[in-house]
Amino acid sequence: YNCLGKHSSGTYDTRLKQVLEIARKSNLKLNREKCEFNVNKLTYIGDLISENGVQPDPKKVAAIRNIERPKSKQDVQRFLGMVN
């Protein structure tokens, strides 16, 4: 699964070229080091996207589960700011 959908290699290459051409024409700059191509899953803005759909990033979930229980109003506000 990837943002272009699940396809054969030839179809994937064609769609990728189309997406990159549209980005170029729109003056959208892509950082090659941050790009991932032809992957089964990817993490994007805190979510894990795969052929199973969109799920929260397990690392983020673990961080929330392992946080110390809030003891004050300020701790609760800090926690809510983190999970919001």
C-alpha atoms as one frame of an Amber mdcrd trajectory, in Angstrom:
protein
   0.000   0.000   0.000   1.194   3.476  -0.748  -0.367   6.851  -1.425  -0.755
   5.928  -5.081  -2.572   2.669  -4.361  -1.625  -0.965  -4.779  -0.682  -1.654
  -8.395   1.655  -3.592 -10.608   5.159  -2.186 -10.951   4.487  -0.608 -14.363
   1.281   1.090 -13.228   2.986   2.292 -10.054   5.851   3.828 -12.041   3.410
   5.597 -14.376   1.360   7.010 -11.493   4.486   8.081  -9.614   5.733   9.980
 -12.668   2.331  11.686 -12.951   2.359  12.726  -9.285   5.928  14.030  -9.499
   5.103  15.968 -12.678   2.067  17.568 -11.020   4.233  18.497  -8.016   6.846
  20.029 -10.328   4.243  22.048 -12.267   2.782  23.262  -8.961   6.238  24.358
  -7.734   5.955  21.874  -4.871   9.443  21.079  -3.627  10.016  17.524  -2.380
  12.910  16.524  -0.142  14.226  13.222  -1.556  15.634  12.216   1.828  12.167
  12.438   3.371  10.314  10.713   0.517   9.406   7.033   0.683   8.441   5.191
  -2.475   6.742   1.839  -3.011   6.372   1.023   0.690   3.827  -1.223   2.438
   3.182   1.248   5.241   4.174   4.742   6.276   3.819   7.085   9.208   2.293
  10.470   8.454   1.414  13.165  11.009   1.215  10.654  13.836  -0.772   7.966
  12.015   0.305   4.638  10.566  -1.156   4.201   7.065  -1.202   0.699   5.574
  -3.396  -1.672   3.603  -5.260  -2.184   6.907  -6.286   1.476   6.961  -5.243
   4.344   9.209  -4.202   3.584  12.781  -2.477   5.612  15.484   1.309   5.300
  15.513   2.158   2.578  18.085   5.060   4.700  19.388   2.688   7.584  20.154
   0.187   5.242  21.828   2.955   3.743  23.990   4.143   7.215  25.001   0.624
   8.141  26.144   0.117   4.852  27.993   3.436   5.180  29.804   2.992   8.772
  30.933   2.786   9.401  34.668  -0.731   9.995  35.990  -1.446  13.762  36.315
  -1.300  15.049  39.893  -2.279  18.679  39.398  -4.417  20.865  37.180  -1.275
  21.928  35.318  -0.340  18.259  34.740  -3.812  17.615  33.279  -3.488  20.645
  31.000  -0.043  19.474  29.868  -1.437  15.986  29.140  -4.400  17.374  27.180
  -2.049  19.569  25.165   0.041  16.520  24.322  -2.850  14.314  23.162  -4.842
  17.010  21.412
